Amino acid sequence: MVPADLLLPCPGYSGAVPRSEGQISDALLAEWRGRRCANAKLATLAQILNPAEAPEV
């Protein structure tokens, strides 16, 4: 059984187009966090669905 939280989307950057270095930095960090979240969920799902061949999280 797959836990419900693994099926929820991971947040990324959803603000306006960045116009300053600080805003670009904030957007990049938000996207990086979202990608890490998504990749961790994929790895966990792989372990659930095929524990013998899944990569370590």
N, C-alpha and C positions, 0 to 999 in steps of 0.2 A: 504494500500500500504506500502511496506517495503522500507525504505530508502536504497539506494545503498551502503552507507558506512557500513551498518550493515552486508553486504554480503562479505565484504573484509576480508581476513585473518588478524589475529593479529600477529605482529612479536614476535618472541621468540629468543632464542640463536641459531645462525647458524654458529658460528666460529669453529675453530679447537678445538680439545679435550683440555680442560684446563689442564695446567701442573704446575700451581703455585696456591697458596692460593688466590692471587689477581685475577687471571683468573677465578678460580672457583667462587669467589664472584661475578664477573661481569656476568658470565653465569647464576648463580642463580637469580640475580636481573633481568636479561633480561627475563628469564622464568617466574618469578613471575609477571612482568609487562604484559607479553603476556597472562598469565592466567587470570589476573584481567580484561584485555581488553576483552577477549573472554567471560568471565562470565557476564560482563556488557552487552555485545551484546546479549547474550542469554536471559538475564532478560528483556531487552528492547523488543526483539522479542516476548517473552511470553506475555508481556503487550499488544503488538499490536494485536497478534493473539487471545488472550483470556483475555481481561482486567479484567474480574470479578474474575479470579482465579490466576492471576500472582502475584509473590512475589514482594515486594517493591525493587527498585534499590537503 
